């Protein structure tokens, strides 16, 4: 080898030093934008290339469905196309906006404590009149013809979660009575039983629905579940079938397959972040009942063995 030959690495380094700093800055900015675009799962480019046509709403129903004839066919939104607001073309930004910007309606609940057959305690929060300084919502009425909506919150949510209050407020504005059926151990009530709530346990919801039906037998009962609450609601509907004393039910953001949902929470950085947030919330709930830790551990062990 010629002693005067120059190392190729030195040549590459020298060539790199000749590139202006501004070019490196531009490359860094471009890489950062691409990283954030993918991290937050933006789809603005897809919308642009698609001509901002949006996506059609996919409906699944029976050809002779009375629900379609009476409700879906009259709802123009279900026959249009969905297009996200361009500057919010990211599901994560929409989540941030909901929690940081949107003003949560203010109103008062009237609490009722319901005792389950196994000794558990469930907080039933009824929508009552708001205070004088906030939104005006009519109080609950006992008239039999006024429908009652049972709200079933998500994994670590309760009556004060922003989206639950938003749904309750809007339904009350439309003349409905609303009651939030909190999960046992949540909503600020003590854990009085040997088990916590789980996705595989729909007994609590069934008992609440039957109790409300006995209490107001002439009142049309409806149920709306969100996230894990939707999963529990649909499980209850499938198990009890025609015996369910509900006129109708709505499932929103249902994690239909919990195994796939678990895999989703480990697929990317943002999903892992959500996973940690939800995990910390569950830890917080467990710490509230530290005196029952051994009891809960025993219950969880039994569930895992099944």
C-alpha positions as a LaTeX table, in Angstrom:
\begin{tabular}{lrrr}
\hline
Residue & $x$ (\AA) & $y$ (\AA) & $z$ (\AA) \\
\hline
Unk1 & 0.00 & 0.00 & 0.00 \\
Unk2 & 1.29 & 3.48 & $-0.88$ \\
Unk3 & 2.38 & 5.30 & 2.28 \\
Unk4 & 1.06 & 8.55 & 0.78 \\
Unk5 & $-2.45$ & 7.15 & 0.29 \\
Unk6 & $-5.16$ & 8.89 & 2.30 \\
Unk7 & $-7.65$ & 7.01 & 4.44 \\
Unk8 & $-11.12$ & 6.95 & 2.83 \\
Unk9 & $-12.62$ & 7.87 & 6.19 \\
Unk10 & $-10.58$ & 11.06 & 6.25 \\
Unk11 & $-11.79$ & 11.89 & 2.75 \\
Unk12 & $-15.41$ & 11.36 & 3.77 \\
Unk13 & $-14.95$ & 13.49 & 6.88 \\
Unk14 & $-13.31$ & 16.26 & 4.86 \\
Unk15 & $-16.17$ & 16.18 & 2.36 \\
Unk16 & $-18.71$ & 16.43 & 5.16 \\
Unk17 & $-16.97$ & 19.47 & 6.61 \\
Unk18 & $-17.41$ & 21.24 & 3.28 \\
Unk19 & $-21.20$ & 21.01 & 3.53 \\
Unk20 & $-22.66$ & 24.27 & 4.92 \\
Unk21 & $-24.12$ & 24.17 & 8.44 \\
Unk22 & $-27.42$ & 25.47 & 7.06 \\
Unk23 & $-27.81$ & 22.27 & 5.05 \\
Unk24 & $-27.38$ & 20.17 & 8.18 \\
Unk25 & $-30.01$ & 22.30 & 9.91 \\
Unk26 & $-32.43$ & 21.81 & 7.03 \\
Unk27 & $-31.86$ & 18.06 & 7.11 \\
Unk28 & $-32.40$ & 18.02 & 10.89 \\
Unk29 & $-35.64$ & 19.96 & 10.54 \\
Unk30 & $-36.86$ & 17.64 & 7.78 \\
Unk31 & $-36.04$ & 14.51 & 9.79 \\
Unk32 & $-37.75$ & 15.99 & 12.86 \\
Unk33 & $-40.89$ & 16.79 & 10.87 \\
Unk34 & $-41.02$ & 13.28 & 9.44 \\
Unk35 & $-40.50$ & 11.81 & 12.92 \\
Unk36 & $-43.27$ & 13.90 & 14.50 \\
Unk37 & $-45.59$ & 13.28 & 11.52 \\
Unk38 & $-45.28$ & 9.52 & 11.98 \\
Unk39 & $-45.21$ & 9.64 & 15.78 \\
Unk40 & $-48.49$ & 11.56 & 16.00 \\
Unk41 & $-49.93$ & 9.62 & 13.05 \\
Unk42 & $-50.85$ & 12.66 & 10.98 \\
Unk43 & $-52.78$ & 11.98 & 7.79 \\
Unk44 & $-52.91$ & 15.46 & 6.25 \\
Unk45 & $-50.83$ & 14.35 & 3.24 \\
Unk46 & $-53.16$ & 11.45 & 2.60 \\
Unk47 & $-56.09$ & 13.87 & 2.78 \\
Unk48 & $-54.41$ & 16.27 & 0.34 \\
Unk49 & $-53.61$ & 13.56 & $-2.20$ \\
Unk50 & $-57.14$ & 12.25 & $-1.78$ \\
Unk51 & $-58.54$ & 15.65 & $-2.69$ \\
Unk52 & $-59.98$ & 16.14 & 0.79 \\
Unk53 & $-62.74$ & 13.76 & $-0.16$ \\
Unk54 & $-62.86$ & 12.16 & 3.26 \\
Unk55 & $-64.07$ & 8.67 & 3.97 \\
Unk56 & $-67.58$ & 7.31 & 3.79 \\
Unk57 & $-69.28$ & 6.00 & 6.91 \\
Unk58 & $-69.43$ & 2.21 & 6.95 \\
Unk59 & $-72.77$ & 0.86 & 8.15 \\
Unk60 & $-73.64$ & $-2.73$ & 8.98 \\
Unk61 & $-77.32$ & $-3.55$ & 9.44 \\
Unk62 & $-79.99$ & $-6.07$ & 8.55 \\
Unk63 & $-81.98$ & $-5.44$ & 5.38 \\
Unk64 & $-85.21$ & $-5.37$ & 7.39 \\
Unk65 & $-83.81$ & $-3.45$ & 10.35 \\
Unk66 & $-86.37$ & $-1.20$ & 12.04 \\
Unk67 & $-83.50$ & 0.74 & 13.60 \\
Unk68 & $-82.22$ & 1.68 & 10.16 \\
Unk69 & $-85.66$ & 2.73 & 8.98 \\
Unk70 & $-86.42$ & 4.82 & 12.08 \\
Unk71 & $-83.02$ & 6.27 & 12.97 \\
Unk72 & $-80.14$ & 5.74 & 10.56 \\
Unk73 & $-82.05$ & 6.63 & 7.42 \\
Unk74 & $-83.00$ & 9.98 & 8.97 \\
Unk75 & $-79.51$ & 10.90 & 10.20 \\
Unk76 & $-77.73$ & 12.78 & 7.40 \\
Unk77 & $-74.35$ & 12.56 & 9.14 \\
Unk78 & $-74.32$ & 8.79 & 8.68 \\
Unk79 & $-74.77$ & 9.19 & 4.93 \\
Unk80 & $-72.06$ & 11.79 & 4.42 \\
Unk81 & $-68.28$ & 11.57 & 4.43 \\
Unk82 & $-65.91$ & 12.19 & 7.32 \\
Unk83 & $-62.92$ & 14.50 & 6.97 \\
Unk84 & $-60.86$ & 15.55 & 9.98 \\
Unk85 & $-60.11$ & 19.24 & 10.54 \\
Unk86 & $-56.85$ & 19.74 & 8.58 \\
Unk87 & $-54.90$ & 21.20 & 11.49 \\
Unk88 & $-56.16$ & 18.36 & 13.70 \\
Unk89 & $-55.46$ & 15.53 & 11.29 \\
Unk90 & $-53.95$ & 13.46 & 14.09 \\
Unk91 & $-55.87$ & 11.35 & 16.62 \\
Unk92 & $-53.35$ & 12.29 & 19.29 \\
Unk93 & $-53.79$ & 16.03 & 18.74 \\
Unk94 & $-57.55$ & 15.55 & 18.96 \\
Unk95 & $-57.09$ & 13.79 & 22.31 \\
Unk96 & $-54.86$ & 16.60 & 23.58 \\
Unk97 & $-57.34$ & 19.25 & 22.44 \\
Unk98 & $-60.23$ & 17.52 & 24.19 \\
Unk99 & $-58.39$ & 17.45 & 27.51 \\
Unk100 & $-56.59$ & 20.80 & 27.32 \\
Unk101 & $-58.86$ & 23.18 & 25.43 \\
Unk102 & $-62.48$ & 22.06 & 25.50 \\
Unk103 & $-64.38$ & 23.49 & 28.47 \\
Unk104 & $-66.08$ & 20.80 & 30.54 \\
Unk105 & $-69.74$ & 21.56 & 31.34 \\
Unk106 & $-70.45$ & 22.30 & 34.99 \\
Unk107 & $-73.42$ & 20.81 & 36.75 \\
Unk108 & $-74.24$ & 18.93 & 39.92 \\
Unk109 & $-74.92$ & 15.23 & 40.36 \\
Unk110 & $-77.11$ & 13.67 & 42.99 \\
Unk111 & $-75.42$ & 10.54 & 44.29 \\
Unk112 & $-77.12$ & 7.27 & 45.10 \\
Unk113 & $-75.15$ & 4.32 & 46.49 \\
Unk114 & $-76.25$ & 0.97 & 45.13 \\
Unk115 & $-75.34$ & $-2.26$ & 46.93 \\
Unk116 & $-74.68$ & $-5.31$ & 44.76 \\
Unk117 & $-75.62$ & $-8.86$ & 45.71 \\
Unk118 & $-72.02$ & $-9.68$ & 46.70 \\
Unk119 & $-71.62$ & $-6.63$ & 48.94 \\
Unk120 & $-70.03$ & $-4.30$ & 46.41 \\
Unk121 & $-70.87$ & $-0.59$ & 46.29 \\
Unk122 & $-71.60$ & 1.28 & 43.07 \\
Unk123 & $-72.04$ & 5.03 & 42.86 \\
Unk124 & $-75.00$ & 6.05 & 40.72 \\
Unk125 & $-74.67$ & 9.73 & 39.87 \\
Unk126 & $-77.86$ & 11.37 & 38.67 \\
Unk127 & $-77.79$ & 14.58 & 36.69 \\
Unk128 & $-79.33$ & 17.46 & 38.66 \\
Unk129 & $-79.63$ & 21.26 & 38.21 \\
Unk130 & $-76.41$ & 23.14 & 37.50 \\
Unk131 & $-75.24$ & 25.94 & 39.76 \\
Unk132 & $-76.17$ & 29.53 & 38.99 \\
Unk133 & $-72.83$ & 30.50 & 37.45 \\
Unk134 & $-72.61$ & 27.78 & 34.81 \\
Unk135 & $-74.68$ & 26.06 & 32.16 \\
Unk136 & $-78.37$ & 25.77 & 32.92 \\
Unk137 & $-79.60$ & 22.20 & 32.68 \\
Unk138 & $-83.03$ & 21.12 & 33.83 \\
Unk139 & $-83.06$ & 18.74 & 36.78 \\
Unk140 & $-84.09$ & 15.11 & 36.53 \\
Unk141 & $-87.78$ & 14.38 & 36.29 \\
Unk142 & $-89.72$ & 11.36 & 37.45 \\
Unk143 & $-92.14$ & 11.50 & 34.51 \\
Unk144 & $-92.45$ & 8.00 & 33.10 \\
Unk145 & $-92.27$ & 9.09 & 29.46 \\
Unk146 & $-88.86$ & 10.78 & 29.85 \\
Unk147 & $-86.13$ & 8.35 & 28.74 \\
Unk148 & $-83.29$ & 7.52 & 31.11 \\
Unk149 & $-79.75$ & 7.09 & 29.79 \\
Unk150 & $-77.34$ & 4.90 & 31.76 \\
Unk151 & $-73.73$ & 5.93 & 31.12 \\
Unk152 & $-70.99$ & 3.33 & 31.62 \\
Unk153 & $-67.52$ & 4.98 & 31.77 \\
Unk154 & $-64.22$ & 3.66 & 30.45 \\
Unk155 & $-61.34$ & 1.88 & 32.17 \\
Unk156 & $-60.35$ & 4.45 & 34.81 \\
Unk157 & $-63.07$ & 7.05 & 34.19 \\
Unk158 & $-65.89$ & 8.15 & 36.44 \\
Unk159 & $-68.70$ & 10.69 & 36.58 \\
Unk160 & $-66.30$ & 13.64 & 36.47 \\
Unk161 & $-64.36$ & 12.58 & 33.38 \\
Unk162 & $-64.68$ & 15.34 & 30.74 \\
Unk163 & $-66.18$ & 13.15 & 28.02 \\
Unk164 & $-68.71$ & 11.62 & 30.42 \\
Unk165 & $-69.83$ & 15.06 & 31.59 \\
Unk166 & $-70.04$ & 16.23 & 27.97 \\
Unk167 & $-72.32$ & 13.33 & 27.01 \\
Unk168 & $-74.46$ & 13.76 & 30.13 \\
Unk169 & $-74.82$ & 17.49 & 29.56 \\
Unk170 & $-75.81$ & 17.19 & 25.90 \\
Unk171 & $-78.33$ & 14.43 & 26.58 \\
Unk172 & $-79.87$ & 16.47 & 29.40 \\
Unk173 & $-80.16$ & 19.43 & 27.03 \\
Unk174 & $-82.17$ & 17.16 & 24.74 \\
Unk175 & $-84.59$ & 16.36 & 27.55 \\
Unk176 & $-83.17$ & 13.07 & 28.80 \\
Unk177 & $-82.50$ & 12.01 & 32.36 \\
Unk178 & $-78.99$ & 10.66 & 32.87 \\
Unk179 & $-77.37$ & 8.44 & 35.47 \\
Unk180 & $-73.68$ & 7.49 & 35.48 \\
Unk181 & $-73.12$ & 3.93 & 36.66 \\
Unk182 & $-69.57$ & 4.09 & 38.03 \\
Unk183 & $-67.47$ & 0.97 & 38.32 \\
Unk184 & $-67.16$ & $-0.46$ & 41.81 \\
Unk185 & $-64.24$ & 1.13 & 43.66 \\
Unk186 & $-64.29$ & 4.23 & 41.44 \\
Unk187 & $-66.08$ & 7.54 & 41.70 \\
Unk188 & $-64.84$ & 8.17 & 45.23 \\
Unk189 & $-66.63$ & 5.27 & 46.91 \\
Unk190 & $-64.89$ & 2.64 & 49.07 \\
Unk191 & $-64.27$ & $-0.88$ & 47.86 \\
Unk192 & $-66.62$ & $-2.93$ & 50.02 \\
Unk193 & $-66.32$ & $-6.29$ & 48.27 \\
Unk194 & $-63.68$ & $-8.90$ & 47.60 \\
Unk195 & $-63.30$ & $-8.04$ & 43.93 \\
Unk196 & $-62.60$ & $-5.06$ & 41.70 \\
Unk197 & $-64.28$ & $-4.39$ & 38.35 \\
Unk198 & $-62.97$ & $-6.19$ & 35.25 \\
Unk199 & $-63.83$ & $-6.40$ & 31.56 \\
Unk200 & $-64.96$ & $-9.98$ & 32.11 \\
Unk201 & $-67.53$ & $-9.09$ & 34.76 \\
Unk202 & $-70.84$ & $-7.68$ & 33.53 \\
Unk203 & $-72.85$ & $-8.67$ & 36.62 \\
Unk204 & $-72.64$ & $-5.19$ & 38.14 \\
Unk205 & $-74.17$ & $-3.52$ & 35.10 \\
Unk206 & $-76.89$ & $-6.15$ & 34.95 \\
Unk207 & $-77.83$ & $-5.55$ & 38.57 \\
Unk208 & $-77.89$ & $-1.78$ & 38.06 \\
Unk209 & $-80.10$ & $-2.02$ & 34.96 \\
Unk210 & $-82.53$ & $-4.38$ & 36.70 \\
Unk211 & $-82.63$ & $-2.12$ & 39.75 \\
Unk212 & $-83.43$ & 0.96 & 37.66 \\
Unk213 & $-86.08$ & $-0.97$ & 35.74 \\
Unk214 & $-87.75$ & $-2.02$ & 39.00 \\
Unk215 & $-87.49$ & 1.54 & 40.31 \\
Unk216 & $-88.99$ & 3.09 & 37.15 \\
Unk217 & $-90.80$ & 0.27 & 35.32 \\
Unk218 & $-92.55$ & 2.59 & 32.84 \\
Unk219 & $-89.44$ & 4.60 & 31.94 \\
Unk220 & $-87.67$ & 3.80 & 28.64 \\
Unk221 & $-84.15$ & 2.72 & 29.59 \\
Unk222 & $-81.16$ & 3.23 & 27.31 \\
Unk223 & $-77.47$ & 2.52 & 27.92 \\
Unk224 & $-74.33$ & 4.05 & 26.46 \\
Unk225 & $-70.88$ & 2.63 & 27.14 \\
Unk226 & $-67.50$ & 4.08 & 26.21 \\
Unk227 & $-64.22$ & 2.20 & 25.80 \\
Unk228 & $-64.07$ & $-0.56$ & 28.43 \\
Unk229 & $-67.57$ & 0.43 & 29.52 \\
Unk230 & $-68.75$ & $-0.29$ & 25.98 \\
Unk231 & $-67.10$ & $-3.71$ & 26.13 \\
Unk232 & $-68.85$ & $-4.52$ & 29.40 \\
Unk233 & $-72.17$ & $-3.24$ & 28.02 \\
Unk234 & $-72.02$ & $-5.36$ & 24.87 \\
Unk235 & $-70.97$ & $-8.40$ & 26.91 \\
Unk236 & $-74.01$ & $-7.88$ & 29.13 \\
Unk237 & $-76.31$ & $-7.55$ & 26.11 \\
Unk238 & $-74.94$ & $-10.74$ & 24.58 \\
Unk239 & $-75.25$ & $-12.73$ & 27.80 \\
Unk240 & $-78.76$ & $-11.65$ & 28.78 \\
Unk241 & $-80.21$ & $-11.29$ & 25.28 \\
Unk242 & $-83.95$ & $-10.64$ & 25.11 \\
Unk243 & $-84.18$ & $-10.50$ & 28.92 \\
Unk244 & $-82.42$ & $-7.12$ & 28.93 \\
Unk245 & $-84.94$ & $-4.39$ & 29.96 \\
Unk246 & $-83.32$ & $-1.84$ & 27.64 \\
Unk247 & $-84.98$ & $-0.13$ & 24.71 \\
Unk248 & $-81.63$ & 0.56 & 23.05 \\
Unk249 & $-77.89$ & 0.67 & 23.64 \\
Unk250 & $-74.88$ & 2.43 & 22.12 \\
Unk251 & $-71.28$ & 1.18 & 22.12 \\
Unk252 & $-68.57$ & 3.83 & 21.54 \\
Unk253 & $-64.86$ & 3.09 & 21.01 \\
Unk254 & $-65.29$ & $-0.51$ & 22.06 \\
Unk255 & $-62.07$ & $-2.55$ & 22.35 \\
Unk256 & $-63.89$ & $-5.59$ & 20.97 \\
Unk257 & $-60.90$ & $-7.90$ & 21.11 \\
Unk258 & $-58.96$ & $-7.20$ & 24.32 \\
Unk259 & $-56.00$ & $-9.30$ & 23.18 \\
Unk260 & $-55.60$ & $-7.22$ & 20.02 \\
Unk261 & $-56.14$ & $-4.09$ & 22.11 \\
Unk262 & $-53.31$ & $-5.13$ & 24.41 \\
Unk263 & $-51.01$ & $-5.61$ & 21.44 \\
Unk264 & $-52.01$ & $-2.18$ & 20.13 \\
Unk265 & $-50.83$ & $-0.55$ & 23.34 \\
Unk266 & $-47.32$ & $-1.91$ & 22.82 \\
Unk267 & $-46.87$ & $-1.18$ & 19.11 \\
Unk268 & $-45.51$ & 2.41 & 19.16 \\
Unk269 & $-44.21$ & 5.21 & 21.36 \\
Unk270 & $-47.54$ & 7.02 & 21.70 \\
Unk271 & $-49.40$ & 3.80 & 22.41 \\
Unk272 & $-46.84$ & 2.89 & 25.07 \\
Unk273 & $-47.32$ & 6.34 & 26.57 \\
Unk274 & $-51.08$ & 5.77 & 26.79 \\
Unk275 & $-50.43$ & 2.35 & 28.25 \\
Unk276 & $-48.29$ & 3.89 & 30.98 \\
Unk277 & $-50.91$ & 6.57 & 31.73 \\
Unk278 & $-53.67$ & 3.98 & 32.07 \\
Unk279 & $-51.40$ & 1.74 & 34.12 \\
Unk280 & $-50.57$ & 4.56 & 36.51 \\
Unk281 & $-54.27$ & 5.32 & 36.89 \\
Unk282 & $-54.95$ & 1.71 & 37.81 \\
Unk283 & $-52.05$ & 1.77 & 40.27 \\
Unk284 & $-53.55$ & 4.87 & 41.84 \\
Unk285 & $-56.88$ & 3.11 & 42.25 \\
Unk286 & $-55.17$ & 0.08 & 43.79 \\
Unk287 & $-53.29$ & 2.26 & 46.30 \\
Unk288 & $-56.57$ & 3.69 & 47.54 \\
Unk289 & $-57.48$ & 0.24 & 48.77 \\
Unk290 & $-54.10$ & $-0.92$ & 50.04 \\
Unk291 & $-55.74$ & $-2.63$ & 53.03 \\
Unk292 & $-57.39$ & $-5.00$ & 50.58 \\
Unk293 & $-54.31$ & $-5.72$ & 48.48 \\
Unk294 & $-54.02$ & $-9.36$ & 49.52 \\
Unk295 & $-57.73$ & $-9.86$ & 48.89 \\
Unk296 & $-57.51$ & $-8.31$ & 45.44 \\
Unk297 & $-54.39$ & $-10.30$ & 44.61 \\
Unk298 & $-56.24$ & $-13.48$ & 45.51 \\
Unk299 & $-59.17$ & $-12.47$ & 43.28 \\
Unk300 & $-56.86$ & $-11.63$ & 40.35 \\
Unk301 & $-55.13$ & $-14.98$ & 40.80 \\
Unk302 & $-58.45$ & $-16.78$ & 40.56 \\
Unk303 & $-59.37$ & $-14.85$ & 37.40 \\
Unk304 & $-56.04$ & $-15.73$ & 35.76 \\
Unk305 & $-56.46$ & $-19.43$ & 36.49 \\
Unk306 & $-59.81$ & $-19.58$ & 34.70 \\
\hline
\end{tabular}
